[in-house]
């Protein structure tokens, strides 16, 4: 009998959510995603320290921004040597509200990959789903640079990404679940909010069916999972990016798994098509307390990890 991971691969592209090259080798995903937190976690491990030290040694006069991009690309190159698909590499979260600076940094990452012999077709530039980030992605897509819009918590963000023609979005599940659980406090009923009733799962399902009903070709990749029940409930999504720990759980479970999301179900939901300008986007996002709070929180956390990575690079440079 196939494992749930093997079953999932039949109708969803499995993506590893990690900077751990060894874990990627074990689980054999099609694609992989990284972010500042995952890269920071990886370089803190002894087996990946030589990668950081080599980047610093090979670029003695580079500024921290250049060193960071070269480190991200070094990890990306290692990952791409293992997987058949794409790797997502994130633009510095400190640029989340600066369209022009995001464009410059994204192109620098693509150029750095090119210098390493990696074609842009295998790269997704990862950008936070702010209005400014989405506009940067629109411009990058027009130049043939595919983007992955992350920290996405609302339908408004997804609609704006679809209008911008981005390649892929990463709507979060676990962080939406966390927010609702925290808000409910002692009144939270875990049994009533599992799998299809999980608020994070419901958010991704709505986005998936909205896109499919209206012929929006942007790929939907569910992200940020807390348990395999959330993953099972989104089986059939275009892609799911999953931590090594949860990939291992899925691989150890032989319970039958079937697709829960089907494009054929989308038109029956009668989701009205919307067109959002900047005012509509900002208004809708502001009215969604969860999305507003989690977007801001996520950017702050990634900025903190970027600063920590800066410190590690500077420390290595001083040796």
C-alpha positions, -999 to +999 in steps of 0.1 A: +000+000+000+014+034-009+023+059+018+004+092+020+034+110+006+034+087-024-003+092-029+000+130-025+025+131-054-002+117-077-022+149-077+000+176-061+035+187-067+054+181-035+078+209-025+103+208+004+102+238+027+138+238+040+173+250+035+186+216+047+202+200+016+205+166+033+167+165+041+159+174+005+180+145-007+161+121+016+126+132+006+131+138-032+107+167-037+101+182-071+107+218-060+121+235-029+115+267-010+137+287+012+134+318+033+157+338+056+146+318+086+153+285+070+187+296+056+196+310+090+187+277+106+208+258+081+240+279+085+238+274+122+245+237+117+281+227+115+278+208+083+267+240+064+292+264+080+318+257+053+293+270+027+290+303+045+327+306+051+335+299+014+311+326+003+328+351+026+363+340+015+355+342-022+340+377-019+364+396+005+353+431-006+316+425-010+290+443+010+266+424+033+237+425+007+259+410-019+272+384+005+237+375+015+226+370-021+257+349-029+250+327+002+213+323-008+224+313-043+250+289-030+223+271-011+200+273-041+227+258-063+232+229-039+195+222-038+191+224-076+217+197-080+193+174-062+158+183-073+144+183-109+124+215-105+127+250-091+140+266-060+125+297-044+150+324-033+137+353-012+144+390-016+155+407+016+123+413+037+136+448+046+126+458+010+090+446+014+076+481+010+101+493-017+091+483-052+122+498-069+147+483-045+130+449-047+134+449-085+171+457-082+177+430-056+156+404-075+176+410-107+208+408-087+198+373-074+190+362-110+223+375-122+241+357-094+225+325-103+234+331-140+270+335-130+268+301-112+255+285-144+218+283-133+192+294-158+163+316-146+137+291-155+147+271-124+144+301-101+114+316-084+120+350-068+102+351-035+086+384-024+063+394+004+027+399-007+026+437+001+012+460-026+047+471-033+060+436-036+032+426-059+039+455-082+076+445-083+065+410-092+044+423-120+074+441-135+097+410-130+072+387-146+070+410-177+108+405-180+105+367-178+115+364-141+091+341-123+080+351-088+066+333-057+045+357-036+048+347+000+033+358+034-001+356+018-031+354+042-061+369+023-081+366-009-073+403-016-036+395-017-043+365-040-065+385-063-039+412-067-012+386-074-034+370-100-040+404-117-002+409-117+003+376-135+027+362-109+038+326-114+030+313-080+016+323-046+022+307-012-010+311+009-002+303+045-022+277+065-005+273+099-002+309+107-038+316+100-047+286+122-024+300+149-041+334+148-076+320+151-066+297+179-050+325+199-080+348+194-104+321+207-083+314+237-100+290+261-130+288+238-110+271+210-124+237+200-096+218+183-118+190+172-142+214+155-113+231+135-094+201+120-087+193+084-115+208+062-127+230+091-093+245+097-095+282+090-061+281+073-072+253+051-105+271+042-085+302+032-064+282+007-094+264-006-112+296-013-082+310-032-077+278-052-113+277-063-114+314-070-084+310-094-097+279-111-133+293-115-119+324-133-092+308-153-063+325-134-032+305-142-011+316-112-001+284-093-014+279-058+011+264-033-002+259+002+024+266+028+031+269+066+017+236+079+013+226+116+001+190+111-004+165+083-042+169+087-039+203+071-019+188+043-044+159+037-072+185+035-054+203+007-045+173-013-051+182-050-038+218-046-013+227-074+017+225-050+022+221-013+055+231+004+061+209+034+088+208+062+110+177+064+094+167+096+059+166+081+072+149+049+086+121+072+052+118+089+034+115+055+059+089+044+053+068+075+015+068+071-002+042+048-038+055+054-055+059+020-053+095+007-075+110-021-076+145-037-097+169-017-093+199-041-106+195-076-108+221-104-141+206-114-157+218-082-146+254-086-173+267-109-201+255-086-190+278-058-200+310-076-171+331-064-176+365-079-147+379-098-132+411-083-108+437-098-087+455-072-068+487-075-044+499-047-072+514-027-093+483-029-063+461-020-053+482+010-089+486+022-097+449+020-064+439+037-071+465+065-105+451+071-090+416+076-073+418+111-058+384+108-041+391+074-029+425+084-014+413+116+002+381+102+017+399+072+033+425+094+044+399+119+059+377+092+079+406+077+092+416+111+103+380+118+121+377+084+138+411+089+150+399+123+165+367+108+181+388+080+198+409+106+210+378+124+223+364+091+241+397+085+258+393+119+269+358+111+284+369+078+302+398+094+315+375+121+329+352+095+345+381+077+363+392+108+380+358+113 
